[in-house]
Amino acid sequence: MSVFKELLDDLSGALSGLVADGVLPAEADLTRAGIEPPRDPSHGDAATNAAMVLSKPAGMKPRDLAEKIADKLLASPRIASVDIAGPGFINLRLKDSVWQDEMRTILKAGTAYGGTDIGKGQKVNVEYVSANPTGPLHIGHARGTVIGDALASLLAKAGFDVAREYYINDAGTQVDTLGRSSYLRYREALGEDIGEIPEGLYPGEYLKAVGEALKQEHGDKLLALSEEEWLPITRKAAIDGMMDLIKADLAALGVHHDVFTSERALVEAGKVDEVLTVLEGRELIYTGVLEPPKGKKPEDWEPRPQRLFKATQYGDDVDRPLKKSDGSWTYFASDIANHLDKYQRGFTQQIDIWGADHGGYVKRMKAAVKAVTAEKADLDVKLCQIVRLMDKGEPVKMSKRSGSFVTLRDLVDAVGKDVVRFFLLTRKNDAQMDFDLTAVTEQSRDNPVFYVHYAHARCHSVMKMAVEAFPGVDFSDQAVAGADLSVLSEEGELALMRLLAEWPRTVEAAALSHEPHRLAYYLYDLAASFHALWTKGREDTLLRFVVPGDESRTMARMALVGAVRTVIASGLDVFGVEPRAELH
C-alpha cells in the first residue's frame, strides 16, 4: 500500500470518528474527501479538501470542521503536524520515518513497486496498430504502436486484465488491389518482364517475396485461371505474407499482440448481419435520405434512400449509412461488428489507438458502441498526431524498401527500439512531435531518453563505488533495506524520497486517464532530482552517496540509490525499454 493510500485510510478513519461523535451525519458521502500532494511543496507533504466538501452536510463553517478533522488526524503515527490554510484546506506534514520506510518497501517490492489493484481484474481491450495489410509498417504507424503497447502494459500494472488486439482490415477493395499486385509479381517470378507497375497497383518491392512464394507453391498453374479464380489465392497469400512482415516489424520494436481479428472472418461469420439485427431490434435503423456533404458536393452524389443508423441519438452529428449503393457493407458496419465482437468476448472497456486523420470517425464509432451494447460498453479513442522525421532540424529521407515511404524498421535500425519507444512516449498522443535522429541519441539533459538512462546507469556506478570503498560489505537491496535509514534527513534526500513515493499514484492516475506519457514526465523529474543530489555531493563531501569511513551512512544512501534505480526500472518496464547498467 502506498503512502497516499495509507493517508487516505487515516483520513477515512478520522471522518468515521467524526460520524461516531455526531459531528458528521451518517449519510454524509465521505468518499468525496481526497488526499493529494499540495501544488506548492512548501505547504506540506499532503493536503485534503475534506472540510471544504463536507462542511455543508456537517452544517459547519469549513474552517471549524477542519479543526475537528485536524485533531483526529494528529492521532495517526504517520503525521507530524497539521496546518489549516485559507477557508479550510488541511495541509499535512509527515514524519521523516514515513519516507524512510517507503524506501524499504520499494527495495523489497523491486520493479513490482507501483503496481496497484485499482483495475480489480476488469477486462480491457486495447486495439492498436491495425494497419491495412498492404505493406510494411511505416513511420506514421510508430507512435500509435508504441502508445498502445505502453498503455496496455500500464493498465496491466494497475490491475486490469488486458488484451492487446490487432484488427486486420482484410475485407475491402484495398486487399483485392493487393491480390492483383501480387499476381503481377507472381508473373515476374515466373520470368515475365512486367515493366512499370500499372497505376493503381502497389509498387513496393516487398511483394516480390509473395510472388516468389506463389511460384513455389503453384508453379505456373495460376496463369491458366481466370481472375475470379486466382484472385482469392493471391489475395490470401499476400495478406498472410504482409501480416508476417508486419509481425516481424512489430517484434523488432518489442510489440506482440494477443489477438489478431480478421474483418473478413467477421463478415463471413455473419457478425455484420448481427449488427443490423441488434440495431433493428432496438429500433435504431430506418430508411432515409442523408443531407448532402458539407462544402463542395461530389459530382456523383445523389439523394437516395439508405438504411441508416440513428447515430445522432448517441451523440453523433448525423445518422450514418451501413450499406453502400451496391449493397455491400460500409467500413463503418464492419467496424461496429468488430467492437460488438469484443463486447461479446467480455470487454466492456475498449480502447482504440488511431491516427489523427481518423478524428472525424470518433463520434460515430463511440455512438455505435453505446448503441450496439445497450450502453454497457465504453469506447475511448486516442488520436495520435503525425511524427515528422528530422535530422539536425532538417527533414530526412531514408531507404525506402516500400518504394513510397519510410518504414518503421528503418527507424528502429537507425536508433534502436528502446530510443524509439521512450522518445515517442515523451509527449501526449495528440501533441505534434518531431523525431530528430541526432537529438534522440545526444548525451545531454535535453534528451529525455539519455537523461533517464543515465540516472539508472549512475545508480549502478555509485553502487560499484560503495563496494570498492567498503570491501566485503553487502550492499544488496535486501541488506541496505535493513540499514538505519534515519540518517536520510537532508532536505535533498527527503525531497527525492517524497518523489519516489509518488510513483504508485502516478501509475494509477496515468492508467485511469489512459495517458502513458505521464510516466515519461515523472521519470524525467525523478532523474533530474537524483542528478541534482549527486551534484550536491561534488560540492559537499558530506552529501556524497559514498562517504569514506562512514559505513552506516553509506548503507542508508545506497538504500536511496537502490530505490531510485528500482523505480526507474519499473517505469522503463512499462515502456518496454531495457534499463541500462552503463552507457557507451
C-alpha positions in Angstrom: 0.0 0.0 0.0 1.4 3.4 -1.0 1.9 6.4 1.4 -1.0 8.2 0.0 -3.3 5.2 0.3 -2.3 4.9 3.9 -3.0 8.6 4.4 -6.4 8.2 2.8 -7.1 5.4 5.2 -6.1 7.8 8.1 -8.5 10.4 6.7 -11.3 7.9 6.4 -10.7 6.8 9.9 -10.8 10.4 11.1 -14.0 11.2 9.3 -15.6 8.0 10.5 -14.7 9.1 14.0 -16.5 12.4 13.5 -19.5 10.5 12.3 -19.4 8.5 15.5 -19.1 11.7 17.5 -22.1 13.1 15.8 -20.1 15.9 14.1 -20.8 14.5 10.7 -24.2 12.9 9.7 -24.2 9.2 9.0 -25.4 9.8 5.5 -22.5 12.1 4.5 -20.6 10.9 1.4 -17.2 10.6 2.9 -15.7 9.4 -0.4 -15.7 13.0 -1.7 -12.8 13.8 0.5 -9.4 13.1 -1.0 -5.7 13.3 -0.3 -3.2 14.8 -2.8 0.2 16.4 -2.7 -0.1 20.2 -2.5 0.8 22.2 -5.6 3.3 24.1 -3.5 5.7 21.7 -1.7 6.3 24.4 1.0 2.7 23.8 2.2 3.5 20.3 3.3 3.6 16.7 2.1 -0.1 16.2 1.5 -3.4 18.1 1.6 -7.1 17.3 1.9 -10.2 19.1 0.8 -12.3 17.1 3.4 -13.5 20.2 5.3 -14.5 22.0 2.1 -16.6 19.2 0.7 -18.2 18.1 4.0 -18.9 21.4 5.6 -22.4 21.7 4.2 -23.7 18.3 5.4 -22.0 19.0 8.7 -23.7 22.4 9.0 -20.4 24.0 9.9 -18.0 26.5 8.5 -15.2 24.7 6.6 -12.5 26.1 8.9 -14.4 24.9 12.1 -14.8 21.5 10.6 -11.2 21.5 9.5 -10.1 22.0 13.1 -12.0 18.9 14.2 -10.6 16.8 11.4 -7.1 18.0 12.2 -7.5 16.9 15.8 -8.4 13.4 14.6 -5.6 13.2 12.0 -2.9 14.1 14.6 -3.6 10.6 16.2 -2.0 9.0 13.1 1.5 7.7 13.7 2.5 9.0 10.3 1.5 12.7 10.7 3.9 15.1 12.3 1.8 18.3 12.0 -1.4 19.6 10.6 -1.9 23.2 9.3 -5.2 24.7 8.3 -4.9 27.1 5.4 -7.3 29.6 3.9 -11.0 28.8 4.3 -10.4 25.3 5.4 -7.8 23.4 3.4 -5.8 21.0 5.6 -2.1 20.6 4.9 -0.2 17.7 6.4 3.5 17.2 7.2 4.6 13.6 7.6 7.3 12.2 9.8 10.6 11.5 8.1 10.2 7.9 9.0 7.3 7.6 6.6 9.5 8.3 3.6 12.4 6.2 5.0 10.1 3.2 5.5 8.8 3.7 1.9 12.4 3.1 0.7 12.3 -0.3 2.4 9.0 -1.0 0.7 10.5 -0.1 -2.7 13.6 -2.3 -2.3 11.6 -5.3 -1.1 9.0 -5.0 -3.9 11.5 -4.4 -6.7 10.1 -3.4 -10.1 6.7 -4.6 -9.0 6.6 -1.4 -6.9 3.9 1.0 -8.2 1.6 -1.8 -9.2 -1.9 -1.4 -7.9 -5.2 -3.3 -7.8 -7.3 -0.4 -8.9 -8.3 -2.3 -12.1 -9.7 -5.1 -10.0 -9.2 -7.6 -12.8 -11.6 -5.8 -15.1 -11.1 -6.8 -18.8 -9.8 -4.1 -21.1 -9.2 -4.4 -24.8 -6.6 -2.2 -26.4 -6.6 -2.2 -30.2 -3.6 -0.6 -31.8 -1.6 -0.6 -35.0 -4.3 -2.3 -37.1 -2.6 -1.1 -40.3 -4.1 -2.3 -43.6 -2.1 -5.5 -44.6 -0.9 -3.9 -47.8 2.7 -3.4 -47.0 5.3 -2.9 -44.2 4.6 -0.6 -41.3 5.8 3.0 -41.9 6.9 5.7 -39.5 3.3 7.0 -39.4 2.4 3.8 -37.5 5.2 4.1 -35.0 3.6 6.5 -32.5 0.3 4.7 -32.2 2.1 1.4 -31.9 4.3 2.5 -29.0 1.5 4.4 -27.2 -0.9 1.4 -27.5 1.7 -1.1 -26.3 2.8 1.1 -23.3 -0.8 1.8 -22.4 -1.6 -1.9 -22.3 1.4 -2.5 -20.0 0.4 0.4 -17.8 -3.2 -0.9 -17.4 -1.8 -4.4 -16.6 0.4 -2.8 -13.9 -2.7 -1.1 -12.5 -4.5 -4.4 -12.1 -6.6 -4.6 -15.3 -6.9 -7.8 -17.3 -5.6 -6.5 -20.7 -5.8 -7.9 -24.2 -3.7 -6.4 -26.9 -5.6 -6.7 -30.3 -4.8 -6.1 -33.9 -7.7 -5.7 -36.3 -6.9 -6.9 -39.8 -8.7 -4.9 -42.5 -8.8 -7.7 -45.0 -12.2 -7.4 -46.5 -12.1 -4.2 -48.5 -11.1 -3.3 -52.1 -7.6 -2.5 -51.0 -6.8 -6.2 -50.4 -8.2 -7.0 -53.9 -5.7 -4.5 -55.2 -3.1 -6.2 -53.1 -4.0 -9.6 -54.6 -3.7 -8.2 -58.2 -0.4 -6.6 -57.4 0.9 -9.9 -56.0 -0.3 -11.7 -59.2 1.8 -9.3 -61.2 4.8 -10.1 -59.0 4.0 -13.8 -59.4 4.2 -13.4 -63.2 7.5 -11.6 -62.7 8.8 -14.5 -60.6 7.9 -16.8 -63.5 10.3 -14.8 -65.7 7.9 -12.3 -67.4 9.1 -8.8 -67.9 6.2 -6.8 -66.2 7.7 -3.4 -67.0 6.4 -0.4 -64.9 3.9 -1.2 -62.2 0.5 0.0 -63.6 -1.1 2.9 -61.8 -3.5 1.8 -59.1 -1.4 -1.3 -58.0 1.1 -1.4 -55.1 4.6 -0.8 -56.4 6.6 -1.9 -53.4 9.3 -4.5 -53.9 8.2 -6.2 -50.7 5.6 -8.0 -52.8 8.4 -9.8 -54.8 8.6 -12.3 -51.9 4.9 -13.0 -52.2 5.2 -13.6 -56.0 8.1 -16.0 -55.4 6.1 -17.9 -52.7 3.2 -18.2 -55.2 5.5 -19.6 -57.8 7.0 -22.1 -55.4 3.5 -23.3 -54.3 1.6 -23.2 -57.6 4.2 -23.2 -60.4 2.6 -21.7 -63.5 -0.8 -23.1 -62.8 -2.4 -19.8 -61.9 -1.8 -18.5 -65.4 -4.5 -20.7 -66.7 -7.1 -19.4 -64.3 -9.4 -16.5 -64.6 -9.1 -13.5 -62.3 -12.2 -14.7 -60.4 -10.3 -18.0 -59.7 -6.8 -16.7 -59.0 -7.7 -13.6 -57.0 -8.7 -15.4 -53.8 -5.5 -17.3 -53.9 -3.2 -14.4 -54.5 -5.1 -12.2 -52.0 -4.8 -14.7 -49.2 -1.1 -15.3 -49.9 -0.5 -11.6 -50.0 -2.4 -10.9 -46.7 -0.5 -13.8 -45.0 2.8 -12.5 -46.3 2.1 -8.9 -45.3 1.0 -9.9 -41.8 4.2 -12.0 -41.4 6.1 -8.9 -42.4 4.2 -6.6 -40.1 4.6 -9.0 -37.2 8.3 -9.1 -37.8 8.5 -5.3 -37.8 6.4 -5.2 -34.6 8.7 -7.8 -32.9 11.7 -5.6 -33.8 10.0 -2.8 -31.8 9.2 -5.3 -29.0 5.5 -5.4 -29.7 3.5 -8.6 -29.5 -0.3 -8.8 -29.8 -2.5 -11.3 -28.0 -5.3 -11.3 -30.6 -5.5 -10.8 -34.4 -9.0 -10.3 -35.6 -9.9 -10.6 -39.3 -12.5 -8.3 -40.7 -13.2 -10.9 -43.5 -13.7 -13.6 -40.9 -16.2 -11.4 -39.0 -18.1 -10.8 -42.3 -18.2 -14.4 -43.3 -19.3 -15.4 -39.7 -22.4 -13.2 -40.1 -21.2 -10.7 -37.4 -22.1 -7.7 -39.6 -25.6 -9.1 -40.2 -25.8 -9.5 -36.5 -25.1 -5.8 -36.0 -28.1 -4.9 -38.2 -30.3 -7.4 -36.3 -29.3 -5.9 -32.9 -29.8 -2.3 -34.0 -33.1 -3.1 -35.7 -34.3 -4.8 -32.5 -33.6 -1.6 -30.7 -35.4 0.4 -33.4 -32.2 2.2 -34.3 -32.3 1.5 -38.0 -34.5 3.3 -40.6 -34.7 4.1 -44.3 -33.9 7.7 -45.0 -32.1 10.2 -47.2 -29.0 12.0 -45.9 -28.3 15.6 -46.4 -25.6 16.4 -49.0 -22.0 16.6 -47.7 -20.8 20.0 -46.4 -18.6 22.0 -48.7 -18.2 21.1 -52.4 -20.7 18.4 -53.4 -19.2 15.4 -55.2 -20.3 15.1 -58.8 -21.6 11.5 -58.3 -23.6 12.4 -55.2 -27.3 11.9 -55.4 -30.1 11.8 -52.8 -31.2 8.2 -52.4 -32.9 6.1 -49.7 -30.4 4.2 -47.5 -30.5 2.1 -44.4 -29.3 4.5 -41.7 -28.2 4.0 -38.1 -29.6 6.6 -35.6 -26.2 7.7 -34.6 -27.4 11.2 -33.5 -29.3 9.5 -30.6 -25.9 8.7 -29.1 -24.0 12.0 -29.7 -23.0 11.8 -33.4 -23.6 14.8 -35.7 -25.6 12.9 -38.4 -27.1 9.5 -38.8 -24.8 7.0 -40.7 -25.4 4.5 -43.5 -24.5 0.9 -43.0 -24.6 -0.2 -46.7 -23.2 1.2 -49.9 -25.1 1.8 -53.1 -24.0 -1.6 -54.4 -25.5 -3.4 -51.4 -22.2 -4.2 -49.8 -21.4 -3.2 -46.2 -19.7 0.1 -45.3 -16.4 0.0 -43.4 -18.4 1.5 -40.5 -20.7 -1.6 -40.4 -17.7 -3.9 -40.2 -16.1 -1.8 -37.5 -19.3 -2.0 -35.4 -19.2 -5.7 -35.8 -15.6 -5.7 -34.6 -16.5 -3.8 -31.4 -19.6 -5.9 -30.8 -17.5 -9.0 -31.1 -15.1 -7.5 -28.4 -18.1 -6.9 -26.2 -19.3 -10.4 -26.6 -15.9 -11.6 -25.6 -16.3 -9.7 -22.3 -14.7 -6.4 -23.0 -16.9 -3.6 -21.6 -13.9 -1.3 -21.7 -12.4 -0.8 -25.1 -9.6 1.5 -26.2 -8.7 2.2 -29.8 -5.5 4.0 -30.9 -5.9 5.8 -34.2 -4.1 8.2 -36.4 -5.2 11.9 -36.2 -6.6 11.6 -39.7 -9.4 9.5 -38.3 -10.6 12.3 -36.0 -13.9 12.6 -37.9 -14.7 8.9 -37.2 -14.6 9.1 -33.4 -18.1 10.3 -32.7 -19.8 7.8 -34.9 -17.8 4.9 -33.5 -18.4 5.8 -29.9 -22.1 6.2 -30.7 -22.2 2.8 -32.3 -20.5 1.0 -29.4 -23.0 2.6 -27.0 -25.9 1.6 -29.2 -24.9 -1.9 -30.1 -24.1 -2.8 -26.5 -27.1 -1.1 -24.9 -24.7 1.4 -23.3 -22.9 -1.4 -21.4 -19.6 -0.9 -23.1 -17.5 2.2 -23.3 -15.0 3.1 -26.1 -12.1 5.5 -25.6 -10.3 6.6 -28.7 -6.8 8.0 -28.6 -5.8 10.0 -31.6 -2.1 10.2 -32.4 -0.7 13.2 -34.3 1.8 12.6 -37.0 5.6 12.3 -36.3 7.9 14.3 -38.5 11.3 12.5 -39.1 14.2 15.0 -38.9 17.9 15.1 -38.6 19.6 18.1 -37.2 16.4 20.1 -37.8 16.0 19.1 -41.4 13.5 16.6 -42.9 15.2 13.3 -43.6 14.7 10.6 -46.3 15.8 7.1 -45.5 16.0 3.9 -47.5 12.5 3.0 -48.7 12.1 -0.7 -49.2 8.4 0.1 -49.7 9.0 2.3 -52.7 6.9 5.1 -51.3 7.5 5.7 -47.6 10.0 5.5 -44.7 9.4 2.2 -42.9 9.2 1.5 -39.2 12.1 -0.9 -39.5 14.2 1.8 -41.0 13.6 3.9 -37.8 14.3 1.0 -35.4 17.5 0.1 -37.3 18.7 3.7 -37.2 18.4 4.4 -33.4 17.3 1.2 -31.7 13.9 0.1 -30.4 14.4 1.5 -26.9 15.1 5.0 -28.1 12.1 4.8 -30.5 9.8 3.6 -27.7 10.9 6.0 -25.0 11.0 9.1 -27.1 7.6 8.6 -28.7 6.2 8.5 -25.1 7.6 11.8 -24.1 4.6 13.8 -25.5 0.9 13.4 -25.1 -0.6 11.4 -28.0 -2.4 14.4 -29.6 0.6 16.8 -29.4 2.7 17.4 -32.5 6.1 15.8 -32.5 9.4 15.9 -34.3 11.7 12.8 -34.2 15.2 14.1 -34.7 17.6 11.3 -35.4 20.5 13.3 -34.0 18.7 14.8 -30.9 17.4 11.4 -29.7 20.9 10.0 -29.5 22.7 13.0 -28.0 24.0 12.7 -24.4 22.5 15.7 -22.9 19.9 16.8 -20.4 17.7 18.0 -23.3 17.4 14.4 -24.4 15.0 12.7 -22.0 15.9 9.2 -23.3 19.6 9.6 -22.4 18.8 11.6 -19.2 16.7 8.8 -17.6 19.0 6.0 -18.8 22.0 8.0 -17.4 20.3 8.2 -14.0 19.8 4.4 -13.9 23.4 3.8 -15.1 24.7 6.3 -12.5 22.9 4.3 -9.7 24.9 1.3 -10.8 28.1 3.3 -10.9 27.5 4.7 -7.4 26.9 1.2 -6.0 30.1 -0.1 -7.6 31.9 2.8 -5.8 30.4 1.7 -2.5 31.5 -1.8 -3.0 35.1 -0.6 -3.7 35.1 1.7 -0.7 33.9 -0.9 1.7 35.2 -4.3 0.6 33.3 -7.2 2.0 30.2 -5.2 2.9 26.9 -6.5 1.5 25.2 -3.7 -0.5 22.4 -5.8 -1.9 18.9 -4.4 -1.9 17.9 -6.8 0.9 20.9 -5.7 3.0 20.5 -2.0 2.6 16.8 -2.2 3.3 17.7 -3.3 6.8 20.0 -0.4 7.4 19.3 2.5 9.7 17.6 5.0 7.3 17.0 7.6 9.9 20.2 9.3 8.7 18.4 10.2 5.5 17.3 13.5 6.8 18.9 16.1 4.4 16.3 18.1 2.5 17.5 16.9 -0.8 17.2 13.3 0.3 13.8 13.8 1.7 12.6 15.5 -1.5 13.9 12.6 -3.5 12.2 10.1 -1.2 8.9 12.0 -1.4 9.1 11.9 -5.2 9.8 8.2 -5.2 6.8 7.6 -3.0 4.6 9.3 -5.6 5.3 6.5 -8.2 2.2 4.4 -7.3 -0.1 7.5 -7.5 1.5 8.4 -10.9 0.9 4.9 -12.2 -2.7 4.9 -11.0 -3.5 8.4 -12.4 -1.9 7.6 -15.8 -3.8 4.3 -16.1 -7.2 5.9 -15.3 -6.6 8.7 -17.8 -5.1 6.3 -20.4 -2.1 8.6 -20.7 1.2 6.7 -20.5 3.2 9.8 -21.3 2.7 10.9 -17.7 5.2 8.2 -16.7 7.8 9.8 -19.0 7.3 13.1 -17.3 7.7 11.5 -13.9 10.8 9.6 -14.9 12.5 12.7 -16.2 11.7 14.6 -13.0 13.0 11.7 -10.9 16.2 11.6 -12.9 16.6 15.3 -12.5 16.2 15.1 -8.7 18.7 12.3 -8.5 21.3 14.0 -10.7 20.8 17.2 -8.6 21.5 15.3 -5.4 24.6 13.7 -6.9 25.9 17.1 -8.0 25.5 18.5 -4.4 27.8 15.7 -3.3 30.5 17.0 -5.6 30.3 20.3 -3.8 30.0 19.0 -0.3 31.7 15.7 0.6 29.3 15.0 3.5 26.4 14.8 1.0 28.1 12.2 -1.3 26.3 8.9 -1.7 29.5 7.1 -0.7 31.1 8.6 2.5 34.5 7.1 3.1 34.8 5.8 6.6 31.1 6.1 7.3 29.6 2.7 6.5 26.2 3.2 8.2 25.6 6.5 6.3 26.8 4.9 3.0 24.5 1.9 3.6 21.5 4.2 4.1 22.3 6.2 1.0 22.7 3.0 -1.0 19.1 2.2 0.0 18.1 5.6 -1.5 20.1 4.9 -4.7 18.7 1.4 -4.9 15.2 2.8 -4.6 15.8 5.3 -7.5 17.2 2.5 -9.7 14.2 0.3 -8.9 11.6 2.9 -9.7 13.3 3.9 -12.9 13.5 0.3 -13.9 9.8 -0.1 -13.0 8.8 2.8 -15.3 11.0 1.6 -18.2 9.5 -1.9 -17.8 6.0 -0.4 -18.5 7.5 1.3 -21.6 9.1 -1.9 -22.8 12.6 -0.3 -22.5 15.6 -2.2 -21.2 17.2 -0.4 -18.2 20.9 0.2 -18.8 23.6 -0.5 -16.2 26.1 1.5 -18.1 26.2 3.8 -21.1 28.6 3.6 -24.1 
